[in-house]
C-alpha cells in the first residue's frame, strides 16, 4: 500500500512539473506574477520571495523558455 | 545601517563594437553576480551585473549589445543607442559609460567612441587587449589619447586575472560628475555628413597619438589564404567537420559503454533489493531505463561541443562564415544567417533568437524557418542509438563507418535547409542580398579555462534536462504504460492494455506506412517535448513490454533485433526533418509575434519528415 502511495505522489509531482515546464512562457510568467502579488501581502514570505521567487520571475522574463536551459544562467565564456 | 543598501548606486554601461572583449570585461567586473532578462517589449537580451565598490556603493553594470555605430541597422544596435540615450523604460540612463575599444583594431573602436562621446555622458575608455597590441607592435600614446578625447583612457586585458584593475581603481572611488550636455532629446541618428566628420576626427586623433597599426602577421596571412580560398577552404572545412563526427563515435565508445554498464548494474541492484511492486517498476523501467538511456549519450555531446568550442576559440568559425557567405547568398540566405544557423546545431532556440542581428525581416524569417533543420544536440541521442544498433562498428578505409553515417545525417540537415531556403526565396521573390560584414579575429590557441567553462555549461544543461524534464516525462510515460492493469485473461504484454498501448495502437495506423511500430509511435509523442526524450521513451516502453526483464540501458540490442533496417533508416530520415520541439515553436511565435509562422513551420516539417521517412522506408525495404 505504501508503495502505491509513494508512486502516486511521485507521478503527480512529475505531471505537475512537466505541465509547468511545458506551459507557454506567458502563462508561466502570469502565474509567477500572481504568486508574487499574493506573497507581497504576507510579510512572513518576504525572504522567500526575494530568495526564490524573484530569480524565477527573472528567468521566466528572460530569453528562451523554461524548458530549455540555454538561457537561464549567465554564459561565462568570453569572446576575445 | 547597512552601508551597501544605503549608499547610492552607480549605473555603468559597457559599450563597444562586437568582439572587442566587452563581455569578458563585464565578466571580470561582475563575476557571478549577473542576471539575464529582456529589455521591455522586445526580445533583446539584457545582461546586467553588480559590483560592490570598496566604499559600499553598488555599481550596476549593463553589458550592451555590440554595435559599430549609433546609427542602428538591427534591433540589438537600436537598443544600445536607446539605452545610452535613456529612452528605454526600466533601464535608467547610465551614469558612466565604459567604452571598450580593442587596442589591436583601434580605429574601428575609436570611431564608435567618438560617436558615444558626443552624447555628453560621463565616459571612460577601456583600451582592451593591450598585451596583444604591444606584441603586434601597435603604438598608442595613451596620455595623448586621453587628452584628445577628454576622457580617462585605461589599458585593460579583460581575459587575464587582474587585467581590469586599473579600470576598477578608476571607476570605484570616483564621484562622476552629472550629465553634461546630454543631447537625448534632440538626438538624430548620424547621417552621411556626420559620418564624414567622425571619420575626419578619427584621422586627427590617430595622427595626434602617433598610432601605428599592427604589423602584418605573415604566418596568419598564409593560413588565411588557404582557409578563405573558395576551393581550398571548402576542402579544409569539409575535412574538419568530417573528422569531428569521426571522433564523436570513435572516442565516445568507452565512456558510453561504462555508463551503460553502470545503468544496467544500477537497475539490477534496485531490482534485487526491492520487493516487486509499482515502486520497483517505476524506478527500474521508468527512471533507469528511461532517463538512463538518454544519459548514455553525454560523452558524445561533450566531444562534439569540445570541437565546436575549439573552433570558436581559435578564430576559425568566422572564417568558415566568410567562406560559406557566397553559397548562403545563392540559396537566398543572408550572410548574417551563418552564426544563427551554427548556433542551431546546439539548440534551435538560441539560433532563432540570434537571427535578431539580421536587419531584413524577410531574410530573418527565412533563417528562422530553416533553423530547425540544423541537427540540434537533442537529436544526437536518437542518431547515436539507431546508428550503434544498425551500423556495424567497422572501418571503411581510414574512416569509421558509424561516424560516416552521422556526418551524412548532419550534412543532410544542412543541405535540406539550403533547399528549403531556396524554395522560400522563390516565393518571396528576388531581393537585394545583404552581405556579411565581419572582422576576422586573430588566430589564437584556445583558452583552456574557456573550454572547460563552455563544456561544463553544456554538461550542466544536458544533465539538468535529463534530471528535470526528461525524468519527469519518463515517470509520466511509465504511468501511462503501466496503467490500467491488464485484464486477468490478458495474453500479451501488459503495456498493450495500458493508456500508452492504446495510444500507440492508434498512432500506428498513421505511422505504419513509414515502417514505425507501436513502440516508436508512442515514443514520438513525448519526443515533441524534447527530441532526446524519444530515446528515453523507447527505453521505458521496451522495458515495460519485456514483462519484467531488466532492460535498463540495454535498448540497443533490443531494437537491433526488433526493427528492420528499413524501419531504422526511416526513423533516421524522420529525425533529419523531425518536427521541432514545442519550445522551439513557442520561441518562433514570440520572435515573429504571430501564430502563422510556427504553424507553417510545424506543417512543412511534418510533411517533409513523413515524406522522407516514407521514401526511405520503401527504398530500403525493396533493396534489403
Interface residues (C-beta under 8 A of the other chain):
Chain A: X3 X4 X6 X7 X10 X11 X13 X14 X15 X17 X18 X21 X22 X24 X25 X55 X58 X61 X62 X63 X64 X65 X67 X68 X69 X70 X71 X72 X73 X74 X75 X76 X77 X78 X79 X80
Chain B: X19 X21 X23 X24 X27 X32 X34 X35 X36 X37 X38 X43 X45 X47 X49 X129 X158 X159 X277 X278 X279 X280 X282 X309 X346 X347 X349 X350 X353 X441 X442 X444 X450 X453 X454 X457 X460 X461 X464 X465 X468 X469 X471 X472 X473 X475 X476 X478 X479 X529 X530 X581 X582 X583 X586 X587 X590
